[in-house]
Amino acid sequence: MDIPMIVLIVAVVAIATAGEAFKHYLKSRKITSSEITNNELELLRKQNKHLEQRVQVLEKIVTDNSYELKSQINAL
């Protein structure tokens, strides 16, 4: 192969790679800089609070002595 042909191939590959990298960069930047509205943020906070309360209830149930006793009886 001629050196100019190798240079041409390397240039084409480099341009294609740079284009794909730039496209990926723009896509990730768009996702991270997207604006969340106040309504969406408030909804997410309410959902998070609700889930935290449910987890607390489940933790109380599981750590209750009677629950442990029931588990041991059921295991027999």
C-alpha positions in Angstrom: 0.0 0.0 0.0 1.0 3.5 -0.6 1.6 5.9 2.3 -1.0 8.4 1.0 -3.6 5.5 1.0 -2.7 4.7 4.6 -3.0 8.3 5.6 -6.4 8.6 3.9 -7.7 5.5 5.7 -6.4 6.7 9.1 -8.0 10.2 8.4 -11.4 8.6 7.6 -11.3 6.4 10.7 -10.2 9.4 12.9 -13.0 11.6 11.6 -15.6 8.9 12.0 -14.4 8.2 15.6 -14.4 11.9 16.5 -17.9 12.3 15.1 -19.3 9.4 17.1 -17.5 10.7 20.3 -18.9 14.2 19.7 -22.4 12.8 19.2 -22.2 10.8 22.4 -20.9 13.9 24.3 -23.9 16.0 23.0 -26.4 13.2 24.0 -25.0 12.9 27.5 -24.9 16.7 28.0 -28.5 17.0 26.9 -29.6 14.4 29.5 -27.7 15.9 32.4 -28.6 19.5 31.7 -32.4 18.8 31.2 -34.5 21.0 33.4 -36.8 19.4 35.9 -39.9 21.4 36.6 -40.9 22.3 40.1 -44.1 20.2 39.8 -42.0 17.2 38.8 -39.6 17.8 41.6 -42.4 18.1 44.2 -44.0 14.9 42.9 -40.7 13.1 43.3 -40.2 14.4 46.8 -43.7 13.2 47.8 -43.1 9.8 46.3 -39.8 9.5 48.1 -41.4 10.4 51.4 -44.1 7.9 50.9 -41.6 5.2 50.1 -39.5 6.1 53.1 -42.6 5.7 55.3 -43.4 2.3 53.8 -39.9 1.1 54.4 -40.1 2.2 58.1 -43.4 0.2 58.5 -41.8 -2.9 56.9 -38.7 -2.5 59.2 -41.0 -2.4 62.2 -42.8 -5.5 61.1 -39.7 -7.5 60.4 -37.9 -6.4 63.6 -41.0 -7.2 65.8 -40.5 -10.2 68.1 -43.8 -11.8 67.2 -42.8 -11.8 63.5 -39.6 -13.6 64.3 -41.6 -16.1 66.3 -44.0 -16.7 63.4 -41.1 -17.2 61.1 -39.5 -19.8 63.4 -42.9 -21.6 63.7 -43.4 -21.6 59.9 -39.9 -22.9 59.4 -40.8 -26.1 61.4 
